[in-house]
Amino acid sequence: GKVTRPYRYGTPPSAEDWLHFGLTILLKVGAMIRKNRLAPMTSQVHLKSDGTPVTKTDQAVEEFVRNELSRFCPDVTLVGEESGGHLPEKGPAVAIDPIDGTWAFINRSETIATSFLVLQDKRPTLGLVFNPVSGELGYGGENYKARLIQVSMFDEGDQGIDLPLDRNDPKSILINLHPQRHAGEIMQSFYEMWRNREVKMVRSTGGSPSLALLEVAKGSFGYVNLWANRPAAPYDLGAGILLVRSAGGEVRDMHGNPAQILNHAGPFIGTMHQESTNLLRHALLGSRWPQSRSK
């Protein structure tokens, strides 16, 4: 089918139009990423000025989305991880990270995602997070309950289900701590909680924070990230936070306040249950780690 629906100048796309466009464009982006993830990386990777990597695939995906957006909604502003930009005070905008978890992509890990956030007048309305390796695509927003689509890879048919998913053990607490050099003592605290049977599982997967927030929305894992005190860009966490909230969960800072979707700064905890948030927050506050740092 076509990537876009008919668009009449002066008539903004509806919420249904945006969802259709977001789902369709991410499936095409996923095909681009899967095609290139096993290819030789030496010739397509270079470091940006901040020392983080970027690949030709990152750039190609963002440029593809920019071109399709200009056809779908000529008035839209794109803010991207690779091309930058600023959100307008008025009008439609999209914030995208073409490959969230570029180091994971370079090393052929499965913990990558494309995050896609739609905004109107700087208000987030729709967030999508897609893992092209697993074929899982989650979305949610102000007009939609959170939902997970598992894209067919073996002709078994696409499957869709509301989030959160049913849990085998609703009382169990599972922790995913984002790996960071200064997180050693906190990880030890979480392992102590595991040894004391206060939590069921502790792991540290790394890769895309957006993907980890999709996992929170699925219902089992709590996610802890010692995010820097530098405010996040709109494409960093926005789609994931909106997805968790659409599923009925919350992402909170160290003080228990809701994280800001567009420019959150500092560590955060994403969970589907308040008791999990309280437990993880207590463990963080009781650990000694450099809490005043910049990224």
Secondary structure in CASP SS format (residue, H / E / C, confidence):
PFRMAT SS
TARGET T0000
AUTHOR 0000-0000-0000
METHOD secondary structure of the structure
MODEL  1
G C 1.00
K C 1.00
V C 1.00
T C 1.00
R C 1.00
P C 1.00
Y C 1.00
R C 1.00
Y C 1.00
G C 1.00
T C 1.00
P C 1.00
P C 1.00
S C 1.00
A H 1.00
E H 1.00
D H 1.00
W H 1.00
L H 1.00
H H 1.00
F H 1.00
G H 1.00
L H 1.00
T H 1.00
I H 1.00
L H 1.00
L H 1.00
K H 1.00
V H 1.00
G H 1.00
A H 1.00
M H 1.00
I H 1.00
R H 1.00
K H 1.00
N H 1.00
R C 1.00
L C 1.00
A C 1.00
P C 1.00
M C 1.00
T C 1.00
S C 1.00
Q C 1.00
V E 1.00
H E 1.00
L E 1.00
K C 1.00
S C 1.00
D C 1.00
G C 1.00
T C 1.00
P E 1.00
V E 1.00
T E 1.00
K H 1.00
T H 1.00
D H 1.00
Q H 1.00
A H 1.00
V H 1.00
E H 1.00
E H 1.00
F H 1.00
V H 1.00
R H 1.00
N H 1.00
E H 1.00
L H 1.00
S H 1.00
R H 1.00
F H 1.00
C C 1.00
P C 1.00
D C 1.00
V C 1.00
T E 1.00
L E 1.00
V E 1.00
G E 1.00
E C 1.00
E C 1.00
S C 1.00
G E 1.00
G C 1.00
H C 1.00
L C 1.00
P C 1.00
E C 1.00
K C 1.00
G C 1.00
P E 1.00
A E 1.00
V E 1.00
A E 1.00
I E 1.00
D E 1.00
P E 1.00
I E 1.00
D E 1.00
G C 1.00
T H 1.00
W H 1.00
A H 1.00
F H 1.00
I H 1.00
N C 1.00
R C 1.00
S C 1.00
E C 1.00
T C 1.00
I C 1.00
A E 1.00
T E 1.00
S E 1.00
F E 1.00
L E 1.00
V E 1.00
L E 1.00
Q E 1.00
D C 1.00
K C 1.00
R E 1.00
P E 1.00
T E 1.00
L E 1.00
G E 1.00
L E 1.00
V E 1.00
F E 1.00
N E 1.00
P C 1.00
V C 1.00
S C 1.00
G C 1.00
E E 1.00
L E 1.00
G E 1.00
Y E 1.00
G E 1.00
G E 1.00
E C 1.00
N C 1.00
Y E 1.00
K E 1.00
A E 1.00
R E 1.00
L E 1.00
I E 1.00
Q E 1.00
V C 1.00
S C 1.00
M C 1.00
F C 1.00
D C 1.00
E C 1.00
G C 1.00
D C 1.00
Q E 1.00
G E 1.00
I E 1.00
D E 1.00
L C 1.00
P C 1.00
L C 1.00
D C 1.00
R C 1.00
N C 1.00
D C 1.00
P C 1.00
K C 1.00
S C 1.00
I C 1.00
L E 1.00
I E 1.00
N E 1.00
L E 1.00
H C 1.00
P C 1.00
Q C 1.00
R H 1.00
H H 1.00
A H 1.00
G H 1.00
E H 1.00
I H 1.00
M H 1.00
Q H 1.00
S H 1.00
F H 1.00
Y H 1.00
E H 1.00
M H 1.00
W H 1.00
R H 1.00
N C 1.00
R C 1.00
E C 1.00
V C 1.00
K C 1.00
M E 1.00
V E 1.00
R E 1.00
S C 1.00
T C 1.00
G C 1.00
G C 1.00
S C 1.00
P H 1.00
S H 1.00
L H 1.00
A H 1.00
L H 1.00
L H 1.00
E H 1.00
V H 1.00
A H 1.00
K H 1.00
G C 1.00
S C 1.00
F E 1.00
G E 1.00
Y E 1.00
V E 1.00
N E 1.00
L C 1.00
W C 1.00
A C 1.00
N C 1.00
R C 1.00
P C 1.00
A C 1.00
A C 1.00
P H 1.00
Y H 1.00
D H 1.00
L H 1.00
G H 1.00
A H 1.00
G H 1.00
I H 1.00
L H 1.00
L H 1.00
V H 1.00
R H 1.00
S H 1.00
A C 1.00
G C 1.00
G C 1.00
E E 1.00
V E 1.00
R E 1.00
D E 1.00
M C 1.00
H C 1.00
G C 1.00
N C 1.00
P E 1.00
A C 1.00
Q C 1.00
I C 1.00
L C 1.00
N C 1.00
H C 1.00
A C 1.00
G C 1.00
P C 1.00
F E 1.00
I E 1.00
G E 1.00
T E 1.00
M C 1.00
H C 1.00
Q H 1.00
E H 1.00
S H 1.00
T H 1.00
N H 1.00
L H 1.00
L H 1.00
R H 1.00
H H 1.00
A H 1.00
L H 1.00
L H 1.00
G C 1.00
S C 1.00
R C 1.00
W C 1.00
P C 1.00
Q C 1.00
S C 1.00
R C 1.00
S C 1.00
K C 1.00
END
